Amino acid sequence: MLPNDPAILLSVINTRLRDYYSSLDALCEDMNVNKEELIKKLSLIGYEYKEERNQFV
């Protein structure tokens, strides 16, 4: 289960992307997370996914 707080969520997602997943799609599929909802939630605090970096910046 992922945290609801966007700042903590950002940290968790970026850590997992760095350590375990080659893409956001792979993370979302493996963790059964709605990609669009995740992107929207993190955009509320000013972050967007950068595929070339495989992280939210």
C-alpha positions as CSV (number, residue, x, y, z in Angstrom):
1,M,0.0,0.0,0.0
2,L,1.3,3.4,-0.9
3,P,1.2,6.5,1.3
4,N,-1.5,9.1,0.8
5,D,0.7,12.1,1.6
6,P,2.1,13.4,-1.8
7,A,5.6,14.3,-0.5
8,I,6.0,10.8,1.1
9,L,4.5,9.2,-2.0
10,L,7.1,11.0,-4.2
11,S,9.9,9.7,-2.1
12,V,8.6,6.1,-2.1
13,I,7.9,6.1,-5.8
14,N,11.3,7.6,-6.8
15,T,13.1,5.2,-4.6
16,R,11.3,2.2,-6.1
17,L,11.9,3.5,-9.6
18,R,15.6,3.8,-8.9
19,D,16.1,0.5,-7.1
20,Y,13.6,-1.9,-8.6
21,Y,11.8,-0.8,-11.8
22,S,13.1,0.2,-15.2
23,S,10.0,2.3,-16.0
24,L,6.8,3.8,-14.4
25,D,4.8,1.4,-16.5
26,A,6.6,-1.6,-14.9
27,L,6.1,-0.2,-11.4
28,C,2.4,0.5,-11.9
29,E,1.8,-3.0,-13.4
30,D,3.7,-4.8,-10.7
31,M,2.2,-2.8,-7.8
32,N,-1.3,-2.6,-9.4
33,V,-1.3,1.2,-9.3
34,N,-3.3,3.4,-11.6
35,K,-0.6,5.3,-13.6
36,E,-2.8,8.3,-14.4
37,E,-3.9,8.7,-10.8
38,L,-0.3,8.6,-9.6
39,I,0.8,11.1,-12.2
40,K,-2.1,13.4,-11.3
41,K,-1.4,13.2,-7.5
42,L,2.3,14.0,-7.9
43,S,1.5,16.8,-10.3
44,L,-0.5,18.5,-7.5
45,I,2.8,19.2,-5.7
46,G,4.6,20.2,-8.9
47,Y,6.3,17.0,-10.0
48,E,6.1,15.2,-13.4
49,Y,7.5,11.9,-14.6
50,K,10.6,12.1,-16.8
51,E,11.0,8.9,-18.7
52,E,14.6,9.6,-19.7
53,R,15.5,9.9,-16.0
54,N,12.9,7.3,-14.8
55,Q,11.9,9.5,-11.9
56,F,9.5,12.3,-10.9
57,V,11.2,15.7,-11.0
